[in-house]
Amino acid sequence: MSMRISFTLENDLAHQIEQFATEKRIERNEAILRLIEAGVEKYTEDGAFVPVPRERSFEEVKAIKRSLESLTDAVVDLKKEIRVVHHILDLKWQRDLPPAPESGRRWWEFWKGL
């Protein structure tokens, strides 16, 4: 089965693929296919996939921090909303409780219930 895939590569990785293709004297698409197949074979042999650690650019780190801050703010807002809803439900539950029955006995008649 063949499929068409579109993806973006970093400059360093693209350069390494071009270098591999020129060393093996094959075209770039064939080099990408061979590298993918070699990666799949290595994965099946080892049974564990360990991706290569990649350094992020300053802009990527800044965008990640910004998104984490917005996520943290959203969680804090959600926490406040949950507290408000819990308080409202608690007040409603207390309001809907039937009044406590008043005892017809006096305090010195405690033995009648025994």
C-alpha positions in Angstrom: 0.0 0.0 0.0 1.4 3.4 -0.9 0.5 6.6 0.7 1.4 10.2 0.2 2.9 12.0 3.2 3.7 15.7 3.7 5.9 16.8 6.6 8.4 19.5 7.5 12.0 18.9 8.4 14.4 20.9 10.4 17.4 22.3 8.5 19.9 20.0 10.2 17.9 16.9 9.5 17.2 17.9 5.9 20.9 18.5 5.4 21.7 15.0 6.9 19.2 13.4 4.6 20.7 15.2 1.6 24.2 14.1 2.7 23.0 10.5 3.0 21.4 10.6 -0.4 24.6 11.9 -2.1 26.7 9.3 -0.3 24.5 6.5 -1.4 23.9 8.1 -4.9 20.1 7.9 -4.6 17.4 10.5 -4.8 16.1 12.2 -1.7 12.7 10.5 -1.5 14.4 7.1 -1.7 16.8 8.1 1.0 13.9 9.1 3.3 12.2 5.8 2.6 15.4 3.8 3.5 15.9 5.8 6.7 12.3 5.2 7.7 12.6 1.4 7.0 15.9 1.3 8.9 14.3 3.0 11.9 11.4 0.5 11.8 13.8 -2.4 11.7 15.8 -1.0 14.6 12.6 -0.5 16.6 11.5 -4.1 16.1 14.9 -5.4 17.0 15.3 -3.4 20.2 11.6 -3.4 21.3 12.0 0.1 22.6 11.9 3.4 20.8 14.1 6.2 22.2 13.7 9.4 20.2 16.8 11.6 19.7 16.7 14.5 22.2 16.2 17.7 20.3 17.0 21.2 21.4 14.3 23.7 21.0 14.7 27.2 19.7 14.1 30.2 21.9 10.8 31.0 20.1 9.5 27.5 20.6 10.4 27.6 24.3 8.7 31.0 24.6 5.5 29.7 22.9 5.5 26.6 25.1 5.8 28.7 28.3 3.0 31.0 27.0 0.7 28.1 26.4 1.5 26.6 29.8 0.7 29.9 31.5 -2.6 30.1 29.7 -3.4 26.5 30.6 -2.5 27.2 34.2 -4.8 30.3 34.2 -7.6 28.2 32.7 -7.2 25.6 35.4 -7.2 28.3 38.2 -10.4 29.8 36.7 -12.0 26.3 36.5 -11.0 25.7 40.2 -12.8 29.0 41.2 -15.9 28.1 39.2 -16.0 24.7 40.8 -15.8 26.3 44.3 -18.7 28.7 43.4 -20.9 25.8 42.1 -20.1 23.7 45.2 -21.0 26.6 47.4 -24.3 27.2 45.6 -25.2 23.6 45.7 -24.4 23.4 49.4 -26.6 26.4 50.1 -29.5 25.0 48.1 -29.1 21.6 49.9 -29.2 23.3 53.3 -32.3 25.4 52.3 -34.2 22.3 51.0 -33.7 20.3 54.2 -36.9 19.8 56.2 -36.9 21.6 59.5 -35.8 19.6 62.5 -38.8 18.2 64.4 -39.3 19.8 67.8 -39.4 17.6 70.7 -42.7 17.5 72.6 -40.9 16.3 75.8 -39.3 18.4 78.3 -35.7 17.9 79.4 -36.6 16.1 82.6 -38.7 13.5 80.7 -35.7 11.8 79.1 -36.6 8.4 80.6 -39.8 8.2 78.4 -37.7 7.3 75.4 -35.8 4.5 77.2 
